[in-house]
């Protein structure tokens, strides 16, 4: 459990750094101003890290619960024929 949490934190941190740097450099090159690029990069980095964290949590939760298999035994029979 701790390994999964630390893995998610490390992955989110890496995604934040990479996205923030790439967006900052791209905005700096495009607009010529460092401040707008930095602000946009930090916001984009936070959004990407949040998205990675949420997807990781959703995948982890879906893998923890065993799926119920449907079979004839699980169906209720009311004694009436199917329509």
mmCIF file of the N, C-alpha and C atoms, coordinates in Angstrom:
data_MODEL
# 
_entry.id   MODEL 
# 
loop_
_atom_site.group_PDB 
_atom_site.id 
_atom_site.type_symbol 
_atom_site.label_atom_id 
_atom_site.label_alt_id 
_atom_site.label_comp_id 
_atom_site.label_asym_id 
_atom_site.label_entity_id 
_atom_site.label_seq_id 
_atom_site.pdbx_PDB_ins_code 
_atom_site.Cartn_x 
_atom_site.Cartn_y 
_atom_site.Cartn_z 
_atom_site.occupancy 
_atom_site.B_iso_or_equiv 
_atom_site.pdbx_formal_charge 
_atom_site.auth_seq_id 
_atom_site.auth_comp_id 
_atom_site.auth_asym_id 
_atom_site.auth_atom_id 
_atom_site.pdbx_PDB_model_num 
ATOM 1   N N  . UNK A 1 1  ? 0.816   -1.186  0.000   1.00 0.00 ? 1  UNK A N  1 
ATOM 2   C CA . UNK A 1 1  ? 0.000   0.000   0.000   1.00 0.00 ? 1  UNK A CA 1 
ATOM 3   C C  . UNK A 1 1  ? 0.866   1.257   0.000   1.00 0.00 ? 1  UNK A C  1 
ATOM 4   N N  . UNK A 1 2  ? 1.893   1.260   0.832   1.00 0.00 ? 2  UNK A N  1 
ATOM 5   C CA . UNK A 1 2  ? 2.778   2.425   0.879   1.00 0.00 ? 2  UNK A CA 1 
ATOM 6   C C  . UNK A 1 2  ? 3.566   2.550   -0.419  1.00 0.00 ? 2  UNK A C  1 
ATOM 7   N N  . UNK A 1 3  ? 3.924   1.416   -0.999  1.00 0.00 ? 3  UNK A N  1 
ATOM 8   C CA . UNK A 1 3  ? 4.652   1.458   -2.272  1.00 0.00 ? 3  UNK A CA 1 
ATOM 9   C C  . UNK A 1 3  ? 3.787   2.048   -3.373  1.00 0.00 ? 3  UNK A C  1 
ATOM 10  N N  . UNK A 1 4  ? 2.507   1.715   -3.372  1.00 0.00 ? 4  UNK A N  1 
ATOM 11  C CA . UNK A 1 4  ? 1.600   2.254   -4.385  1.00 0.00 ? 4  UNK A CA 1 
ATOM 12  C C  . UNK A 1 4  ? 1.445   3.764   -4.217  1.00 0.00 ? 4  UNK A C  1 
ATOM 13  N N  . UNK A 1 5  ? 1.299   4.210   -2.974  1.00 0.00 ? 5  UNK A N  1 
ATOM 14  C CA . UNK A 1 5  ? 1.147   5.648   -2.714  1.00 0.00 ? 5  UNK A CA 1 
ATOM 15  C C  . UNK A 1 5  ? 2.421   6.401   -3.085  1.00 0.00 ? 5  UNK A C  1 
ATOM 16  N N  . UNK A 1 6  ? 3.578   5.872   -2.680  1.00 0.00 ? 6  UNK A N  1 
ATOM 17  C CA . UNK A 1 6  ? 4.834   6.561   -3.008  1.00 0.00 ? 6  UNK A CA 1 
ATOM 18  C C  . UNK A 1 6  ? 5.093   6.536   -4.510  1.00 0.00 ? 6  UNK A C  1 
ATOM 19  N N  . UNK A 1 7  ? 4.704   5.460   -5.179  1.00 0.00 ? 7  UNK A N  1 
ATOM 20  C CA . UNK A 1 7  ? 4.857   5.412   -6.637  1.00 0.00 ? 7  UNK A CA 1 
ATOM 21  C C  . UNK A 1 7  ? 4.001   6.452   -7.326  1.00 0.00 ? 7  UNK A C  1 
ATOM 22  N N  . UNK A 1 8  ? 2.773   6.632   -6.835  1.00 0.00 ? 8  UNK A N  1 
ATOM 23  C CA . UNK A 1 8  ? 1.884   7.646   -7.396  1.00 0.00 ? 8  UNK A CA 1 
ATOM 24  C C  . UNK A 1 8  ? 2.430   9.043   -7.153  1.00 0.00 ? 8  UNK A C  1 
ATOM 25  N N  . UNK A 1 9  ? 2.968   9.276   -5.967  1.00 0.00 ? 9  UNK A N  1 
ATOM 26  C CA . UNK A 1 9  ? 3.533   10.597  -5.652  1.00 0.00 ? 9  UNK A CA 1 
ATOM 27  C C  . UNK A 1 9  ? 4.739   10.890  -6.533  1.00 0.00 ? 9  UNK A C  1 
ATOM 28  N N  . UNK A 1 10 ? 5.622   9.922   -6.693  1.00 0.00 ? 10 UNK A N  1 
ATOM 29  C CA . UNK A 1 10 ? 6.816   10.112  -7.527  1.00 0.00 ? 10 UNK A CA 1 
ATOM 30  C C  . UNK A 1 10 ? 6.427   10.341  -8.979  1.00 0.00 ? 10 UNK A C  1 
ATOM 31  N N  . UNK A 1 11 ? 5.474   9.548   -9.480  1.00 0.00 ? 11 UNK A N  1 
ATOM 32  C CA . UNK A 1 11 ? 5.034   9.719   -10.863 1.00 0.00 ? 11 UNK A CA 1 
ATOM 33  C C  . UNK A 1 11 ? 4.386   11.088  -11.061 1.00 0.00 ? 11 UNK A C  1 
ATOM 34  N N  . UNK A 1 12 ? 3.562   11.509  -10.116 1.00 0.00 ? 12 UNK A N  1 
ATOM 35  C CA . UNK A 1 12 ? 2.931   12.830  -10.218 1.00 0.00 ? 12 UNK A CA 1 
ATOM 36  C C  . UNK A 1 12 ? 3.963   13.949  -10.180 1.00 0.00 ? 12 UNK A C  1 
ATOM 37  N N  . UNK A 1 13 ? 4.978   13.799  -9.349  1.00 0.00 ? 13 UNK A N  1 
ATOM 38  C CA . UNK A 1 13 ? 6.040   14.803  -9.270  1.00 0.00 ? 13 UNK A CA 1 
ATOM 39  C C  . UNK A 1 13 ? 6.819   14.892  -10.583 1.00 0.00 ? 13 UNK A C  1 
ATOM 40  N N  . UNK A 1 14 ? 7.136   13.753  -11.161 1.00 0.00 ? 14 UNK A N  1 
ATOM 41  C CA . UNK A 1 14 ? 7.861   13.736  -12.439 1.00 0.00 ? 14 UNK A CA 1 
ATOM 42  C C  . UNK A 1 14 ? 7.011   14.373  -13.530 1.00 0.00 ? 14 UNK A C  1 
ATOM 43  N N  . UNK A 1 15 ? 5.722   14.022  -13.573 1.00 0.00 ? 15 UNK A N  1 
ATOM 44  C CA . UNK A 1 15 ? 4.833   14.603  -14.579 1.00 0.00 ? 15 UNK A CA 1 
ATOM 45  C C  . UNK A 1 15 ? 4.727   16.105  -14.386 1.00 0.00 ? 15 UNK A C  1 
ATOM 46  N N  . UNK A 1 16 ? 4.609   16.562  -13.134 1.00 0.00 ? 16 UNK A N  1 
ATOM 47  C CA . UNK A 1 16 ? 4.531   17.995  -12.867 1.00 0.00 ? 16 UNK A CA 1 
ATOM 48  C C  . UNK A 1 16 ? 5.765   18.719  -13.379 1.00 0.00 ? 16 UNK A C  1 
ATOM 49  N N  . UNK A 1 17 ? 6.941   18.184  -13.071 1.00 0.00 ? 17 UNK A N  1 
ATOM 50  C CA . UNK A 1 17 ? 8.191   18.850  -13.471 1.00 0.00 ? 17 UNK A CA 1 
ATOM 51  C C  . UNK A 1 17 ? 8.328   18.890  -14.988 1.00 0.00 ? 17 UNK A C  1 
ATOM 52  N N  . UNK A 1 18 ? 8.067   17.767  -15.638 1.00 0.00 ? 18 UNK A N  1 
ATOM 53  C CA . UNK A 1 18 ? 8.229   17.709  -17.097 1.00 0.00 ? 18 UNK A CA 1 
ATOM 54  C C  . UNK A 1 18 ? 7.236   18.628  -17.790 1.00 0.00 ? 18 UNK A C  1 
ATOM 55  N N  . UNK A 1 19 ? 5.967   18.547  -17.419 1.00 0.00 ? 19 UNK A N  1 
ATOM 56  C CA . UNK A 1 19 ? 4.957   19.383  -18.075 1.00 0.00 ? 19 UNK A CA 1 
ATOM 57  C C  . UNK A 1 19 ? 5.206   20.866  -17.788 1.00 0.00 ? 19 UNK A C  1 
ATOM 58  N N  . UNK A 1 20 ? 5.524   21.189  -16.539 1.00 0.00 ? 20 UNK A N  1 
ATOM 59  C CA . UNK A 1 20 ? 5.771   22.588  -16.200 1.00 0.00 ? 20 UNK A CA 1 
ATOM 60  C C  . UNK A 1 20 ? 6.946   23.155  -16.990 1.00 0.00 ? 20 UNK A C  1 
ATOM 61  N N  . UNK A 1 21 ? 8.024   22.392  -17.097 1.00 0.00 ? 21 UNK A N  1 
ATOM 62  C CA . UNK A 1 21 ? 9.184   22.878  -17.850 1.00 0.00 ? 21 UNK A CA 1 
ATOM 63  C C  . UNK A 1 21 ? 8.887   23.030  -19.332 1.00 0.00 ? 21 UNK A C  1 
ATOM 64  N N  . UNK A 1 22 ? 8.236   22.028  -19.915 1.00 0.00 ? 22 UNK A N  1 
ATOM 65  C CA . UNK A 1 22 ? 7.940   22.100  -21.346 1.00 0.00 ? 22 UNK A CA 1 
ATOM 66  C C  . UNK A 1 22 ? 6.988   23.251  -21.673 1.00 0.00 ? 22 UNK A C  1 
ATOM 67  N N  . UNK A 1 23 ? 5.958   23.415  -20.868 1.00 0.00 ? 23 UNK A N  1 
ATOM 68  C CA . UNK A 1 23 ? 5.015   24.511  -21.129 1.00 0.00 ? 23 UNK A CA 1 
ATOM 69  C C  . UNK A 1 23 ? 5.675   25.862  -20.874 1.00 0.00 ? 23 UNK A C  1 
ATOM 70  N N  . UNK A 1 24 ? 6.472   25.962  -19.838 1.00 0.00 ? 24 UNK A N  1 
ATOM 71  C CA . UNK A 1 24 ? 7.164   27.228  -19.558 1.00 0.00 ? 24 UNK A CA 1 
ATOM 72  C C  . UNK A 1 24 ? 8.100   27.610  -20.698 1.00 0.00 ? 24 UNK A C  1 
ATOM 73  N N  . UNK A 1 25 ? 8.886   26.652  -21.166 1.00 0.00 ? 25 UNK A N  1 
ATOM 74  C CA . UNK A 1 25 ? 9.811   26.940  -22.279 1.00 0.00 ? 25 UNK A CA 1 
ATOM 75  C C  . UNK A 1 25 ? 9.044   27.285  -23.544 1.00 0.00 ? 25 UNK A C  1 
ATOM 76  N N  . UNK A 1 26 ? 7.961   26.554  -23.814 1.00 0.00 ? 26 UNK A N  1 
ATOM 77  C CA . UNK A 1 26 ? 7.161   26.835  -25.007 1.00 0.00 ? 26 UNK A CA 1 
ATOM 78  C C  . UNK A 1 26 ? 6.495   28.198  -24.961 1.00 0.00 ? 26 UNK A C  1 
ATOM 79  N N  . UNK A 1 27 ? 5.939   28.538  -23.802 1.00 0.00 ? 27 UNK A N  1 
ATOM 80  C CA . UNK A 1 27 ? 5.309   29.854  -23.670 1.00 0.00 ? 27 UNK A CA 1 
ATOM 81  C C  . UNK A 1 27 ? 6.354   30.975  -23.697 1.00 0.00 ? 27 UNK A C  1 
ATOM 82  N N  . UNK A 1 28 ? 7.504   30.741  -23.124 1.00 0.00 ? 28 UNK A N  1 
ATOM 83  C CA . UNK A 1 28 ? 8.574   31.739  -23.139 1.00 0.00 ? 28 UNK A CA 1 
ATOM 84  C C  . UNK A 1 28 ? 9.019   32.003  -24.570 1.00 0.00 ? 28 UNK A C  1 
ATOM 85  N N  . UNK A 1 29 ? 9.167   30.938  -25.341 1.00 0.00 ? 29 UNK A N  1 
ATOM 86  C CA . UNK A 1 29 ? 9.590   31.075  -26.734 1.00 0.00 ? 29 UNK A CA 1 
ATOM 87  C C  . UNK A 1 29 ? 8.504   31.761  -27.550 1.00 0.00 ? 29 UNK A C  1 
ATOM 88  N N  . UNK A 1 30 ? 7.235   31.413  -27.292 1.00 0.00 ? 30 UNK A N  1 
ATOM 89  C CA . UNK A 1 30 ? 6.130   31.939  -28.088 1.00 0.00 ? 30 UNK A CA 1 
ATOM 90  C C  . UNK A 1 30 ? 5.817   33.397  -27.746 1.00 0.00 ? 30 UNK A C  1 
ATOM 91  N N  . UNK A 1 31 ? 5.765   33.712  -26.441 1.00 0.00 ? 31 UNK A N  1 
ATOM 92  C CA . UNK A 1 31 ? 5.340   35.058  -26.057 1.00 0.00 ? 31 UNK A CA 1 
ATOM 93  C C  . UNK A 1 31 ? 6.515   35.993  -25.764 1.00 0.00 ? 31 UNK A C  1 
ATOM 94  N N  . UNK A 1 32 ? 7.670   35.441  -25.460 1.00 0.00 ? 32 UNK A N  1 
ATOM 95  C CA . UNK A 1 32 ? 8.819   36.276  -25.152 1.00 0.00 ? 32 UNK A CA 1 
ATOM 96  C C  . UNK A 1 32 ? 8.886   36.727  -23.705 1.00 0.00 ? 32 UNK A C  1 
ATOM 97  N N  . UNK A 1 33 ? 7.859   36.406  -22.915 1.00 0.00 ? 33 UNK A N  1 
ATOM 98  C CA . UNK A 1 33 ? 7.861   36.801  -21.512 1.00 0.00 ? 33 UNK A CA 1 
ATOM 99  C C  . UNK A 1 33 ? 8.005   35.584  -20.619 1.00 0.00 ? 33 UNK A C  1 
ATOM 100 N N  . UNK A 1 34 ? 8.842   35.709  -19.617 1.00 0.00 ? 34 UNK A N  1 
ATOM 101 C CA . UNK A 1 34 ? 9.095   34.579  -18.736 1.00 0.00 ? 34 UNK A CA 1 
ATOM 102 C C  . UNK A 1 34 ? 7.979   34.380  -17.715 1.00 0.00 ? 34 UNK A C  1 
ATOM 103 N N  . UNK A 1 35 ? 7.410   35.472  -17.206 1.00 0.00 ? 35 UNK A N  1 
ATOM 104 C CA . UNK A 1 35 ? 6.378   35.366  -16.173 1.00 0.00 ? 35 UNK A CA 1 
ATOM 105 C C  . UNK A 1 35 ? 5.107   34.673  -16.674 1.00 0.00 ? 35 UNK A C  1 
ATOM 106 N N  . UNK A 1 36 ? 4.547   35.045  -17.831 1.00 0.00 ? 36 UNK A N  1 
ATOM 107 C CA . UNK A 1 36 ? 3.355   34.332  -18.306 1.00 0.00 ? 36 UNK A CA 1 
ATOM 108 C C  . UNK A 1 36 ? 3.636   32.850  -18.581 1.00 0.00 ? 36 UNK A C  1 
ATOM 109 N N  . UNK A 1 37 ? 4.806   32.569  -19.088 1.00 0.00 ? 37 UNK A N  1 
ATOM 110 C CA . UNK A 1 37 ? 5.166   31.177  -19.347 1.00 0.00 ? 37 UNK A CA 1 
ATOM 111 C C  . UNK A 1 37 ? 5.296   30.366  -18.075 1.00 0.00 ? 37 UNK A C  1 
ATOM 112 N N  . UNK A 1 38 ? 5.867   30.979  -17.045 1.00 0.00 ? 38 UNK A N  1 
ATOM 113 C CA . UNK A 1 38 ? 6.030   30.277  -15.769 1.00 0.00 ? 38 UNK A CA 1 
ATOM 114 C C  . UNK A 1 38 ? 4.679   30.012  -15.117 1.00 0.00 ? 38 UNK A C  1 
ATOM 115 N N  . UNK A 1 39 ? 3.816   30.997  -15.116 1.00 0.00 ? 39 UNK A N  1 
ATOM 116 C CA . UNK A 1 39 ? 2.492   30.823  -14.511 1.00 0.00 ? 39 UNK A CA 1 
ATOM 117 C C  . UNK A 1 39 ? 1.705   29.753  -15.253 1.00 0.00 ? 39 UNK A C  1 
ATOM 118 N N  . UNK A 1 40 ? 1.702   29.818  -16.561 1.00 0.00 ? 40 UNK A N  1 
ATOM 119 C CA . UNK A 1 40 ? 0.991   28.826  -17.362 1.00 0.00 ? 40 UNK A CA 1 
ATOM 120 C C  . UNK A 1 40 ? 1.602   27.442  -17.177 1.00 0.00 ? 40 UNK A C  1 
ATOM 121 N N  . UNK A 1 41 ? 2.907   27.360  -17.100 1.00 0.00 ? 41 UNK A N  1 
ATOM 122 C CA . UNK A 1 41 ? 3.573   26.075  -16.902 1.00 0.00 ? 41 UNK A CA 1 
ATOM 123 C C  . UNK A 1 41 ? 3.251   25.452  -15.561 1.00 0.00 ? 41 UNK A C  1 
ATOM 124 N N  . UNK A 1 42 ? 3.231   26.259  -14.513 1.00 0.00 ? 42 UNK A N  1 
ATOM 125 C CA . UNK A 1 42 ? 2.920   25.734  -13.184 1.00 0.00 ? 42 UNK A CA 1 
ATOM 126 C C  . UNK A 1 42 ? 1.470   25.265  -13.124 1.00 0.00 ? 42 UNK A C  1 
ATOM 127 N N  . UNK A 1 43 ? 0.554   26.028  -13.682 1.00 0.00 ? 43 UNK A N  1 
ATOM 128 C CA . UNK A 1 43 ? -0.848  25.619  -13.692 1.00 0.00 ? 43 UNK A CA 1 
ATOM 129 C C  . UNK A 1 43 ? -1.033  24.337  -14.497 1.00 0.00 ? 43 UNK A C  1 
ATOM 130 N N  . UNK A 1 44 ? -0.404  24.252  -15.650 1.00 0.00 ? 44 UNK A N  1 
ATOM 131 C CA . UNK A 1 44 ? -0.505  23.039  -16.472 1.00 0.00 ? 44 UNK A CA 1 
ATOM 132 C C  . UNK A 1 44 ? 0.140   21.853  -15.780 1.00 0.00 ? 44 UNK A C  1 
ATOM 133 N N  . UNK A 1 45 ? 1.243   22.075  -15.109 1.00 0.00 ? 45 UNK A N  1 
ATOM 134 C CA . UNK A 1 45 ? 1.903   20.999  -14.381 1.00 0.00 ? 45 UNK A CA 1 
ATOM 135 C C  . UNK A 1 45 ? 1.046   20.458  -13.250 1.00 0.00 ? 45 UNK A C  1 
ATOM 136 N N  . UNK A 1 46 ? 0.420   21.358  -12.493 1.00 0.00 ? 46 UNK A N  1 
ATOM 137 C CA . UNK A 1 46 ? -0.487  20.920  -11.425 1.00 0.00 ? 46 UNK A CA 1 
ATOM 138 C C  . UNK A 1 46 ? -1.660  20.134  -11.990 1.00 0.00 ? 46 UNK A C  1 
ATOM 139 N N  . UNK A 1 47 ? -2.214  20.611  -13.090 1.00 0.00 ? 47 UNK A N  1 
ATOM 140 C CA . UNK A 1 47 ? -3.347  19.910  -13.700 1.00 0.00 ? 47 UNK A CA 1 
ATOM 141 C C  . UNK A 1 47 ? -2.944  18.517  -14.186 1.00 0.00 ? 47 UNK A C  1 
ATOM 142 N N  . UNK A 1 48 ? -1.786  18.411  -14.812 1.00 0.00 ? 48 UNK A N  1 
ATOM 143 C CA . UNK A 1 48 ? -1.326  17.112  -15.303 1.00 0.00 ? 48 UNK A CA 1 
ATOM 144 C C  . UNK A 1 48 ? -1.011  16.167  -14.147 1.00 0.00 ? 48 UNK A C  1 
ATOM 145 N N  . UNK A 1 49 ? -0.377  16.665  -13.092 1.00 0.00 ? 49 UNK A N  1 
ATOM 146 C CA . UNK A 1 49 ? -0.074  15.828  -11.932 1.00 0.00 ? 49 UNK A CA 1 
ATOM 147 C C  . UNK A 1 49 ? -1.356  15.369  -11.242 1.00 0.00 ? 49 UNK A C  1 
ATOM 148 N N  . UNK A 1 50 ? -2.339  16.245  -11.133 1.00 0.00 ? 50 UNK A N  1 
ATOM 149 C CA . UNK A 1 50 ? -3.628  15.885  -10.542 1.00 0.00 ? 50 UNK A CA 1 
ATOM 150 C C  . UNK A 1 50 ? -4.311  14.806  -11.367 1.00 0.00 ? 50 UNK A C  1 
ATOM 151 N N  . UNK A 1 51 ? -4.272  14.954  -12.685 1.00 0.00 ? 51 UNK A N  1 
ATOM 152 C CA . UNK A 1 51 ? -4.895  13.966  -13.570 1.00 0.00 ? 51 UNK A CA 1 
ATOM 153 C C  . UNK A 1 51 ? -4.215  12.612  -13.446 1.00 0.00 ? 51 UNK A C  1 
ATOM 154 N N  . UNK A 1 52 ? -2.903  12.594  -13.412 1.00 0.00 ? 52 UNK A N  1 
ATOM 155 C CA . UNK A 1 52 ? -2.172  11.332  -13.258 1.00 0.00 ? 52 UNK A CA 1 
ATOM 156 C C  . UNK A 1 52 ? -2.502  10.675  -11.921 1.00 0.00 ? 52 UNK A C  1 
ATOM 157 N N  . UNK A 1 53 ? -2.570  11.460  -10.863 1.00 0.00 ? 53 UNK A N  1 
ATOM 158 C CA . UNK A 1 53 ? -2.912  10.927  -9.550  1.00 0.00 ? 53 UNK A CA 1 
ATOM 159 C C  . UNK A 1 53 ? -4.314  10.345  -9.510  1.00 0.00 ? 53 UNK A C  1 
ATOM 160 N N  . UNK A 1 54 ? -5.277  11.024  -10.105 1.00 0.00 ? 54 UNK A N  1 
ATOM 161 C CA . UNK A 1 54 ? -6.655  10.534  -10.105 1.00 0.00 ? 54 UNK A CA 1 
ATOM 162 C C  . UNK A 1 54 ? -6.800  9.259   -10.940 1.00 0.00 ? 54 UNK A C  1 
ATOM 163 N N  . UNK A 1 55 ? -6.141  9.209   -12.071 1.00 0.00 ? 55 UNK A N  1 
ATOM 164 C CA . UNK A 1 55 ? -6.192  7.998   -12.895 1.00 0.00 ? 55 UNK A CA 1 
ATOM 165 C C  . UNK A 1 55 ? -5.534  6.838   -12.168 1.00 0.00 ? 55 UNK A C  1 
ATOM 166 N N  . UNK A 1 56 ? -4.440  7.095   -11.503 1.00 0.00 ? 56 UNK A N  1 
ATOM 167 C CA . UNK A 1 56 ? -3.754  6.047   -10.753 1.00 0.00 ? 56 UNK A CA 1 
ATOM 168 C C  . UNK A 1 56 ? -4.632  5.514   -9.623  1.00 0.00 ? 56 UNK A C  1 
ATOM 169 N N  . UNK A 1 57 ? -5.320  6.402   -8.927  1.00 0.00 ? 57 UNK A N  1 
ATOM 170 C CA . UNK A 1 57 ? -6.217  5.974   -7.852  1.00 0.00 ? 57 UNK A CA 1 
ATOM 171 C C  . UNK A 1 57 ? -7.390  5.185   -8.418  1.00 0.00 ? 57 UNK A C  1 
ATOM 172 N N  . UNK A 1 58 ? -7.951  5.643   -9.527  1.00 0.00 ? 58 UNK A N  1 
ATOM 173 C CA . UNK A 1 58 ? -9.088  4.938   -10.124 1.00 0.00 ? 58 UNK A CA 1 
ATOM 174 C C  . UNK A 1 58 ? -8.694  3.552   -10.608 1.00 0.00 ? 58 UNK A C  1 
ATOM 175 N N  . UNK A 1 59 ? -7.528  3.433   -11.203 1.00 0.00 ? 59 UNK A N  1 
ATOM 176 C CA . UNK A 1 59 ? -7.065  2.121   -11.665 1.00 0.00 ? 59 UNK A CA 1 
ATOM 177 C C  . UNK A 1 59 ? -6.786  1.210   -10.480 1.00 0.00 ? 59 UNK A C  1 
ATOM 178 N N  . UNK A 1 60 ? -6.217  1.757   -9.421  1.00 0.00 ? 60 UNK A N  1 
ATOM 179 C CA . UNK A 1 60 ? -5.944  0.961   -8.228  1.00 0.00 ? 60 UNK A CA 1 
ATOM 180 C C  . UNK A 1 60 ? -7.209  0.464   -7.567  1.00 0.00 ? 60 UNK A C  1 
ATOM 181 N N  . UNK A 1 61 ? -8.233  1.297   -7.514  1.00 0.00 ? 61 UNK A N  1 
ATOM 182 C CA . UNK A 1 61 ? -9.493  0.887   -6.894  1.00 0.00 ? 61 UNK A CA 1 
ATOM 183 C C  . UNK A 1 61 ? -10.219 -0.146  -7.732  1.00 0.00 ? 61 UNK A C  1 
ATOM 184 N N  . UNK A 1 62 ? -10.167 -0.022  -9.033  1.00 0.00 ? 62 UNK A N  1 
ATOM 185 C CA . UNK A 1 62 ? -10.866 -0.995  -9.865  1.00 0.00 ? 62 UNK A CA 1 
ATOM 186 C C  . UNK A 1 62 ? -10.170 -2.351  -9.827  1.00 0.00 ? 62 UNK A C  1 
ATOM 187 N N  . UNK A 1 63 ? -8.879  -2.371  -9.549  1.00 0.00 ? 63 UNK A N  1 
ATOM 188 C CA . UNK A 1 63 ? -8.162  -3.630  -9.475  1.00 0.00 ? 63 UNK A CA 1 
ATOM 189 C C  . UNK A 1 63 ? -8.310  -4.343  -8.141  1.00 0.00 ? 63 UNK A C  1 
ATOM 190 N N  . UNK A 1 64 ? -8.735  -3.617  -7.094  1.00 0.00 ? 64 UNK A N  1 
ATOM 191 C CA . UNK A 1 64 ? -8.849  -4.213  -5.775  1.00 0.00 ? 64 UNK A CA 1 
ATOM 192 C C  . UNK A 1 64 ? -10.119 -5.030  -5.604  1.00 0.00 ? 64 UNK A C  1 
ATOM 193 N N  . UNK A 1 65 ? -11.194 -4.659  -6.254  1.00 0.00 ? 65 UNK A N  1 
ATOM 194 C CA . UNK A 1 65 ? -12.464 -5.320  -6.058  1.00 0.00 ? 65 UNK A CA 1 
ATOM 195 C C  . UNK A 1 65 ? -12.631 -6.441  -7.071  1.00 0.00 ? 65 UNK A C  1 
ATOM 196 N N  . UNK A 1 66 ? -12.866 -7.659  -6.589  1.00 0.00 ? 66 UNK A N  1 
ATOM 197 C CA . UNK A 1 66 ? -13.093 -8.745  -7.542  1.00 0.00 ? 66 UNK A CA 1 
ATOM 198 C C  . UNK A 1 66 ? -14.424 -8.540  -8.253  1.00 0.00 ? 66 UNK A C  1 
ATOM 199 N N  . UNK A 1 67 ? -14.423 -8.845  -9.501  1.00 0.00 ? 67 UNK A N  1 
ATOM 200 C CA . UNK A 1 67 ? -15.643 -8.664  -10.282 1.00 0.00 ? 67 UNK A CA 1 
ATOM 201 C C  . UNK A 1 67 ? -16.540 -9.878  -10.119 1.00 0.00 ? 67 UNK A C  1 
ATOM 202 N N  . UNK A 1 68 ? -17.810 -9.593  -10.052 1.00 0.00 ? 68 UNK A N  1 
ATOM 203 C CA . UNK A 1 68 ? -18.784 -10.653 -9.886  1.00 0.00 ? 68 UNK A CA 1 
ATOM 204 C C  . UNK A 1 68 ? -19.102 -11.249 -11.245 1.00 0.00 ? 68 UNK A C  1 
ATOM 205 N N  . UNK A 1 69 ? -19.019 -12.553 -11.316 1.00 0.00 ? 69 UNK A N  1 
ATOM 206 C CA . UNK A 1 69 ? -19.325 -13.225 -12.577 1.00 0.00 ? 69 UNK A CA 1 
ATOM 207 C C  . UNK A 1 69 ? -20.808 -13.561 -12.632 1.00 0.00 ? 69 UNK A C  1 
ATOM 208 N N  . UNK A 1 70 ? -21.368 -13.327 -13.761 1.00 0.00 ? 70 UNK A N  1 
ATOM 209 C CA . UNK A 1 70 ? -22.774 -13.642 -13.935 1.00 0.00 ? 70 UNK A CA 1 
ATOM 210 C C  . UNK A 1 70 ? -22.907 -15.078 -14.430 1.00 0.00 ? 70 UNK A C  1 
ATOM 211 N N  . UNK A 1 71 ? -23.789 -15.802 -13.810 1.00 0.00 ? 71 UNK A N  1 
ATOM 212 C CA . UNK A 1 71 ? -24.065 -17.165 -14.241 1.00 0.00 ? 71 UNK A CA 1 
ATOM 213 C C  . UNK A 1 71 ? -25.541 -17.434 -14.039 1.00 0.00 ? 71 UNK A C  1 
ATOM 214 N N  . UNK A 1 72 ? -25.966 -18.611 -14.405 1.00 0.00 ? 72 UNK A N  1 
ATOM 215 C CA . UNK A 1 72 ? -27.368 -18.974 -14.249 1.00 0.00 ? 72 UNK A CA 1 
ATOM 216 C C  . UNK A 1 72 ? -27.761 -19.041 -12.778 1.00 0.00 ? 72 UNK A C  1 
ATOM 217 N N  . UNK A 1 73 ? -26.813 -19.346 -11.909 1.00 0.00 ? 73 UNK A N  1 
ATOM 218 C CA . UNK A 1 73 ? -27.110 -19.442 -10.484 1.00 0.00 ? 73 UNK A CA 1 
ATOM 219 C C  . UNK A 1 73 ? -27.424 -18.078 -9.878  1.00 0.00 ? 73 UNK A C  1 
ATOM 220 N N  . UNK A 1 74 ? -26.892 -17.018 -10.454 1.00 0.00 ? 74 UNK A N  1 
ATOM 221 C CA . UNK A 1 74 ? -27.099 -15.688 -9.906  1.00 0.00 ? 74 UNK A CA 1 
ATOM 222 C C  . UNK A 1 74 ? -28.437 -15.080 -10.322 1.00 0.00 ? 74 UNK A C  1 
ATOM 223 N N  . UNK A 1 75 ? -29.049 -15.638 -11.346 1.00 0.00 ? 75 UNK A N  1 
ATOM 224 C CA . UNK A 1 75 ? -30.306 -15.082 -11.826 1.00 0.00 ? 75 UNK A CA 1 
ATOM 225 C C  . UNK A 1 75 ? -31.444 -15.524 -10.943 1.00 0.00 ? 75 UNK A C  1 
ATOM 226 N N  . UNK A 1 76 ? -32.385 -14.633 -10.743 1.00 0.00 ? 76 UNK A N  1 
ATOM 227 C CA . UNK A 1 76 ? -33.566 -14.981 -9.972  1.00 0.00 ? 76 UNK A CA 1 
ATOM 228 C C  . UNK A 1 76 ? -34.591 -15.604 -10.903 1.00 0.00 ? 76 UNK A C  1 
ATOM 229 N N  . UNK A 1 77 ? -35.236 -16.596 -10.430 1.00 0.00 ? 77 UNK A N  1 
ATOM 230 C CA . UNK A 1 77 ? -36.322 -17.163 -11.240 1.00 0.00 ? 77 UNK A CA 1 
ATOM 231 C C  . UNK A 1 77 ? -37.626 -16.911 -10.516 1.00 0.00 ? 77 UNK A C  1 
ATOM 232 N N  . UNK A 1 78 ? -38.536 -16.316 -11.222 1.00 0.00 ? 78 UNK A N  1 
ATOM 233 C CA . UNK A 1 78 ? -39.835 -16.002 -10.641 1.00 0.00 ? 78 UNK A CA 1 
ATOM 234 C C  . UNK A 1 78 ? -40.867 -17.051 -11.003 1.00 0.00 ? 78 UNK A C  1 
ATOM 235 N N  . UNK A 1 79 ? -40.480 -18.044 -11.748 1.00 0.00 ? 79 UNK A N  1 
ATOM 236 C CA . UNK A 1 79 ? -41.406 -19.079 -12.150 1.00 0.00 ? 79 UNK A CA 1 
ATOM 237 C C  . UNK A 1 79 ? -42.162 -18.708 -13.418 1.00 0.00 ? 79 UNK A C  1 
ATOM 238 N N  . UNK A 1 80 ? -42.025 -17.470 -13.875 1.00 0.00 ? 80 UNK A N  1 
ATOM 239 C CA . UNK A 1 80 ? -42.690 -17.036 -15.071 1.00 0.00 ? 80 UNK A CA 1 
ATOM 240 C C  . UNK A 1 80 ? -41.751 -17.184 -16.254 1.00 0.00 ? 80 UNK A C  1 
ATOM 241 N N  . UNK A 1 81 ? -42.280 -17.505 -17.402 1.00 0.00 ? 81 UNK A N  1 
ATOM 242 C CA . UNK A 1 81 ? -41.403 -17.619 -18.592 1.00 0.00 ? 81 UNK A CA 1 
ATOM 243 C C  . UNK A 1 81 ? -40.893 -16.245 -19.007 1.00 0.00 ? 81 UNK A C  1 
ATOM 244 N N  . UNK A 1 82 ? -39.751 -16.232 -19.656 1.00 0.00 ? 82 UNK A N  1 
ATOM 245 C CA . UNK A 1 82 ? -39.180 -14.982 -20.149 1.00 0.00 ? 82 UNK A CA 1 
ATOM 246 C C  . UNK A 1 82 ? -40.059 -14.387 -21.238 1.00 0.00 ? 82 UNK A C  1 
ATOM 247 N N  . UNK A 1 83 ? -40.035 -13.083 -21.301 1.00 0.00 ? 83 UNK A N  1 
ATOM 248 C CA . UNK A 1 83 ? -40.856 -12.404 -22.318 1.00 0.00 ? 83 UNK A CA 1 
ATOM 249 C C  . UNK A 1 83 ? -40.098 -12.189 -23.572 1.00 0.00 ? 83 UNK A C  1 
# 
